Amino acid sequence: MASSTLALTLTTTTATSSYSYLPKTKHGFSYSRLKLFSSKHRAFSVSASASSSSRSLQALIFDCDGVILESEHLHRQAYNDAFVHFNVRCPSSSSPGPLDWDVQFYDELQNLIGGGKPKMRWYFKEHGWPSSTLFETPPTNDEDRAKLIDTLQDWKTERYKEIIKSGTVKPRPGVLRLMDEAKEAGKKLAVCSAATKSSVILCLENLIGIERFQGLDCFLAGDDVKEKKPDPSIYLTASKKLGISEKDCLVIEDSVIGLQAATQAGMSCVVSYTPSTADQDFKEAIALYPDLSNVRLKDLELLLQNIVAAK
């Protein structure tokens, strides 16, 4: 069978070869950043050759936060509101008020650690367990620490729902059209998010609509798997539920954490990045997009066919 070749021009960024370390933030610590891209972009070509061994797009899987909606600033607001509500104060903080995650810090945190509870647990381990209205003195045993994190996460989730329900949040460009194209073409459609299930359901019902949400062939949230992204569990589980081989699934993610989860599951991944993730190392992605406004299903089908980067 003769193969056909399609030349595509995509935009990517030049990766550095080493880890960089951030200066200490106002929170008084430094930590390594994931491998970063420079701010300069370069163009490169890829060729898609159709052959009998090519992958075939049978399932399109969306992440939620960052892909369907640009949500990280909303999550940050909800966390900070929870810290104020429970008067959360860490011993290492120089601030006279409750804990407050600023924009720069939260961008780094959410790009290092997936899931709300793991974020807080990591932070408190690094900066000391806090006092609060829940525990006048910082909790010292695992049970009390788990209670603190569970309570903060539950309150934060409810606050996040209030923000979503306000009607001010819209889906990112191109998302709804691409979902509709996939369904009309008979492709399986799924959403896999590391966030709390109740908050993801609320987001999807309000942003993609109840009909599209109920029409999903698979929906998984952080509650459905033991390990969060970048662990591949959520995507491996989705593959089984969909009844589609991993190689025939295409994932749309916005961050390197999600990209790692997809590729470790044996799936190809395109990245629709956000301002907070644009500088990450996406070299394992088969395509990068600032959003999905100009992305069509046929483009993704061609990309999934035996991609070879021509340097």
Secondary structure as a PSIPRED ss2 file (coil, helix, strand):
# PSIPRED VFORMAT (PSIPRED V4.0)

   1 M C   1.000  0.000  0.000
   2 A C   1.000  0.000  0.000
   3 S C   1.000  0.000  0.000
   4 S C   1.000  0.000  0.000
   5 T E   0.000  0.000  1.000
   6 L E   0.000  0.000  1.000
   7 A E   0.000  0.000  1.000
   8 L E   0.000  0.000  1.000
   9 T E   0.000  0.000  1.000
  10 L E   0.000  0.000  1.000
  11 T E   0.000  0.000  1.000
  12 T E   0.000  0.000  1.000
  13 T E   0.000  0.000  1.000
  14 T E   0.000  0.000  1.000
  15 A E   0.000  0.000  1.000
  16 T C   1.000  0.000  0.000
  17 S C   1.000  0.000  0.000
  18 S C   1.000  0.000  0.000
  19 Y C   1.000  0.000  0.000
  20 S C   1.000  0.000  0.000
  21 Y E   0.000  0.000  1.000
  22 L C   1.000  0.000  0.000
  23 P C   1.000  0.000  0.000
  24 K C   1.000  0.000  0.000
  25 T C   1.000  0.000  0.000
  26 K C   1.000  0.000  0.000
  27 H C   1.000  0.000  0.000
  28 G C   1.000  0.000  0.000
  29 F C   1.000  0.000  0.000
  30 S C   1.000  0.000  0.000
  31 Y C   1.000  0.000  0.000
  32 S E   0.000  0.000  1.000
  33 R C   1.000  0.000  0.000
  34 L C   1.000  0.000  0.000
  35 K C   1.000  0.000  0.000
  36 L E   0.000  0.000  1.000
  37 F E   0.000  0.000  1.000
  38 S E   0.000  0.000  1.000
  39 S E   0.000  0.000  1.000
  40 K E   0.000  0.000  1.000
  41 H E   0.000  0.000  1.000
  42 R E   0.000  0.000  1.000
  43 A E   0.000  0.000  1.000
  44 F E   0.000  0.000  1.000
  45 S E   0.000  0.000  1.000
  46 V E   0.000  0.000  1.000
  47 S E   0.000  0.000  1.000
  48 A E   0.000  0.000  1.000
  49 S E   0.000  0.000  1.000
  50 A C   1.000  0.000  0.000
  51 S C   1.000  0.000  0.000
  52 S C   1.000  0.000  0.000
  53 S C   1.000  0.000  0.000
  54 S C   1.000  0.000  0.000
  55 R C   1.000  0.000  0.000
  56 S C   1.000  0.000  0.000
  57 L C   1.000  0.000  0.000
  58 Q C   1.000  0.000  0.000
  59 A E   0.000  0.000  1.000
  60 L E   0.000  0.000  1.000
  61 I E   0.000  0.000  1.000
  62 F E   0.000  0.000  1.000
  63 D C   1.000  0.000  0.000
  64 C C   1.000  0.000  0.000
  65 D E   0.000  0.000  1.000
  66 G C   1.000  0.000  0.000
  67 V C   1.000  0.000  0.000
  68 I C   1.000  0.000  0.000
  69 L E   0.000  0.000  1.000
  70 E C   1.000  0.000  0.000
  71 S C   1.000  0.000  0.000
  72 E H   0.000  1.000  0.000
  73 H H   0.000  1.000  0.000
  74 L H   0.000  1.000  0.000
  75 H H   0.000  1.000  0.000
  76 R H   0.000  1.000  0.000
  77 Q H   0.000  1.000  0.000
  78 A H   0.000  1.000  0.000
  79 Y H   0.000  1.000  0.000
  80 N H   0.000  1.000  0.000
  81 D H   0.000  1.000  0.000
  82 A H   0.000  1.000  0.000
  83 F H   0.000  1.000  0.000
  84 V H   0.000  1.000  0.000
  85 H H   0.000  1.000  0.000
  86 F C   1.000  0.000  0.000
  87 N C   1.000  0.000  0.000
  88 V C   1.000  0.000  0.000
  89 R E   0.000  0.000  1.000
  90 C C   1.000  0.000  0.000
  91 P C   1.000  0.000  0.000
  92 S C   1.000  0.000  0.000
  93 S C   1.000  0.000  0.000
  94 S C   1.000  0.000  0.000
  95 S C   1.000  0.000  0.000
  96 P C   1.000  0.000  0.000
  97 G C   1.000  0.000  0.000
  98 P C   1.000  0.000  0.000
  99 L C   1.000  0.000  0.000
 100 D C   1.000  0.000  0.000
 101 W C   1.000  0.000  0.000
 102 D C   1.000  0.000  0.000
 103 V H   0.000  1.000  0.000
 104 Q H   0.000  1.000  0.000
 105 F H   0.000  1.000  0.000
 106 Y H   0.000  1.000  0.000
 107 D H   0.000  1.000  0.000
 108 E H   0.000  1.000  0.000
 109 L H   0.000  1.000  0.000
 110 Q H   0.000  1.000  0.000
 111 N H   0.000  1.000  0.000
 112 L H   0.000  1.000  0.000
 113 I C   1.000  0.000  0.000
 114 G C   1.000  0.000  0.000
 115 G C   1.000  0.000  0.000
 116 G H   0.000  1.000  0.000
 117 K H   0.000  1.000  0.000
 118 P H   0.000  1.000  0.000
 119 K H   0.000  1.000  0.000
 120 M H   0.000  1.000  0.000
 121 R H   0.000  1.000  0.000
 122 W H   0.000  1.000  0.000
 123 Y H   0.000  1.000  0.000
 124 F H   0.000  1.000  0.000
 125 K H   0.000  1.000  0.000
 126 E H   0.000  1.000  0.000
 127 H H   0.000  1.000  0.000
 128 G C   1.000  0.000  0.000
 129 W C   1.000  0.000  0.000
 130 P C   1.000  0.000  0.000
 131 S E   0.000  0.000  1.000
 132 S C   1.000  0.000  0.000
 133 T C   1.000  0.000  0.000
 134 L C   1.000  0.000  0.000
 135 F C   1.000  0.000  0.000
 136 E C   1.000  0.000  0.000
 137 T C   1.000  0.000  0.000
 138 P C   1.000  0.000  0.000
 139 P C   1.000  0.000  0.000
 140 T C   1.000  0.000  0.000
 141 N C   1.000  0.000  0.000
 142 D H   0.000  1.000  0.000
 143 E H   0.000  1.000  0.000
 144 D H   0.000  1.000  0.000
 145 R H   0.000  1.000  0.000
 146 A H   0.000  1.000  0.000
 147 K H   0.000  1.000  0.000
 148 L H   0.000  1.000  0.000
 149 I H   0.000  1.000  0.000
 150 D H   0.000  1.000  0.000
 151 T H   0.000  1.000  0.000
 152 L H   0.000  1.000  0.000
 153 Q H   0.000  1.000  0.000
 154 D H   0.000  1.000  0.000
 155 W H   0.000  1.000  0.000
 156 K H   0.000  1.000  0.000
 157 T H   0.000  1.000  0.000
 158 E H   0.000  1.000  0.000
 159 R H   0.000  1.000  0.000
 160 Y H   0.000  1.000  0.000
 161 K H   0.000  1.000  0.000
 162 E H   0.000  1.000  0.000
 163 I H   0.000  1.000  0.000
 164 I H   0.000  1.000  0.000
 165 K H   0.000  1.000  0.000
 166 S C   1.000  0.000  0.000
 167 G C   1.000  0.000  0.000
 168 T C   1.000  0.000  0.000
 169 V C   1.000  0.000  0.000
 170 K C   1.000  0.000  0.000
 171 P C   1.000  0.000  0.000
 172 R C   1.000  0.000  0.000
 173 P C   1.000  0.000  0.000
 174 G C   1.000  0.000  0.000
 175 V H   0.000  1.000  0.000
 176 L H   0.000  1.000  0.000
 177 R H   0.000  1.000  0.000
 178 L H   0.000  1.000  0.000
 179 M H   0.000  1.000  0.000
 180 D H   0.000  1.000  0.000
 181 E H   0.000  1.000  0.000
 182 A H   0.000  1.000  0.000
 183 K H   0.000  1.000  0.000
 184 E H   0.000  1.000  0.000
 185 A C   1.000  0.000  0.000
 186 G C   1.000  0.000  0.000
 187 K C   1.000  0.000  0.000
 188 K E   0.000  0.000  1.000
 189 L E   0.000  0.000  1.000
 190 A E   0.000  0.000  1.000
 191 V E   0.000  0.000  1.000
 192 C E   0.000  0.000  1.000
 193 S C   1.000  0.000  0.000
 194 A C   1.000  0.000  0.000
 195 A C   1.000  0.000  0.000
 196 T C   1.000  0.000  0.000
 197 K H   0.000  1.000  0.000
 198 S H   0.000  1.000  0.000
 199 S H   0.000  1.000  0.000
 200 V H   0.000  1.000  0.000
 201 I H   0.000  1.000  0.000
 202 L H   0.000  1.000  0.000
 203 C H   0.000  1.000  0.000
 204 L H   0.000  1.000  0.000
 205 E H   0.000  1.000  0.000
 206 N H   0.000  1.000  0.000
 207 L H   0.000  1.000  0.000
 208 I C   1.000  0.000  0.000
 209 G C   1.000  0.000  0.000
 210 I H   0.000  1.000  0.000
 211 E H   0.000  1.000  0.000
 212 R H   0.000  1.000  0.000
 213 F H   0.000  1.000  0.000
 214 Q H   0.000  1.000  0.000
 215 G C   1.000  0.000  0.000
 216 L C   1.000  0.000  0.000
 217 D C   1.000  0.000  0.000
 218 C E   0.000  0.000  1.000
 219 F E   0.000  0.000  1.000
 220 L E   0.000  0.000  1.000
 221 A C   1.000  0.000  0.000
 222 G H   0.000  1.000  0.000
 223 D H   0.000  1.000  0.000
 224 D H   0.000  1.000  0.000
 225 V C   1.000  0.000  0.000
 226 K C   1.000  0.000  0.000
 227 E C   1.000  0.000  0.000
 228 K C   1.000  0.000  0.000
 229 K C   1.000  0.000  0.000
 230 P C   1.000  0.000  0.000
 231 D C   1.000  0.000  0.000
 232 P C   1.000  0.000  0.000
 233 S H   0.000  1.000  0.000
 234 I H   0.000  1.000  0.000
 235 Y H   0.000  1.000  0.000
 236 L H   0.000  1.000  0.000
 237 T H   0.000  1.000  0.000
 238 A H   0.000  1.000  0.000
 239 S H   0.000  1.000  0.000
 240 K H   0.000  1.000  0.000
 241 K H   0.000  1.000  0.000
 242 L H   0.000  1.000  0.000
 243 G C   1.000  0.000  0.000
 244 I C   1.000  0.000  0.000
 245 S C   1.000  0.000  0.000
 246 E H   0.000  1.000  0.000
 247 K H   0.000  1.000  0.000
 248 D H   0.000  1.000  0.000
 249 C E   0.000  0.000  1.000
 250 L E   0.000  0.000  1.000
 251 V E   0.000  0.000  1.000
 252 I E   0.000  0.000  1.000
 253 E E   0.000  0.000  1.000
 254 D C   1.000  0.000  0.000
 255 S C   1.000  0.000  0.000
 256 V H   0.000  1.000  0.000
 257 I H   0.000  1.000  0.000
 258 G H   0.000  1.000  0.000
 259 L H   0.000  1.000  0.000
 260 Q H   0.000  1.000  0.000
 261 A H   0.000  1.000  0.000
 262 A H   0.000  1.000  0.000
 263 T H   0.000  1.000  0.000
 264 Q H   0.000  1.000  0.000
 265 A C   1.000  0.000  0.000
 266 G C   1.000  0.000  0.000
 267 M C   1.000  0.000  0.000
 268 S E   0.000  0.000  1.000
 269 C E   0.000  0.000  1.000
 270 V E   0.000  0.000  1.000
 271 V E   0.000  0.000  1.000
 272 S E   0.000  0.000  1.000
 273 Y C   1.000  0.000  0.000
 274 T C   1.000  0.000  0.000
 275 P C   1.000  0.000  0.000
 276 S C   1.000  0.000  0.000
 277 T C   1.000  0.000  0.000
 278 A C   1.000  0.000  0.000
 279 D C   1.000  0.000  0.000
 280 Q E   0.000  0.000  1.000
 281 D C   1.000  0.000  0.000
 282 F C   1.000  0.000  0.000
 283 K C   1.000  0.000  0.000
 284 E C   1.000  0.000  0.000
 285 A C   1.000  0.000  0.000
 286 I C   1.000  0.000  0.000
 287 A E   0.000  0.000  1.000
 288 L E   0.000  0.000  1.000
 289 Y E   0.000  0.000  1.000
 290 P C   1.000  0.000  0.000
 291 D C   1.000  0.000  0.000
 292 L C   1.000  0.000  0.000
 293 S C   1.000  0.000  0.000
 294 N C   1.000  0.000  0.000
 295 V C   1.000  0.000  0.000
 296 R C   1.000  0.000  0.000
 297 L H   0.000  1.000  0.000
 298 K H   0.000  1.000  0.000
 299 D H   0.000  1.000  0.000
 300 L H   0.000  1.000  0.000
 301 E H   0.000  1.000  0.000
 302 L H   0.000  1.000  0.000
 303 L H   0.000  1.000  0.000
 304 L H   0.000  1.000  0.000
 305 Q C   1.000  0.000  0.000
 306 N C   1.000  0.000  0.000
 307 I E   0.000  0.000  1.000
 308 V E   0.000  0.000  1.000
 309 A E   0.000  0.000  1.000
 310 A E   0.000  0.000  1.000
 311 K C   1.000  0.000  0.000
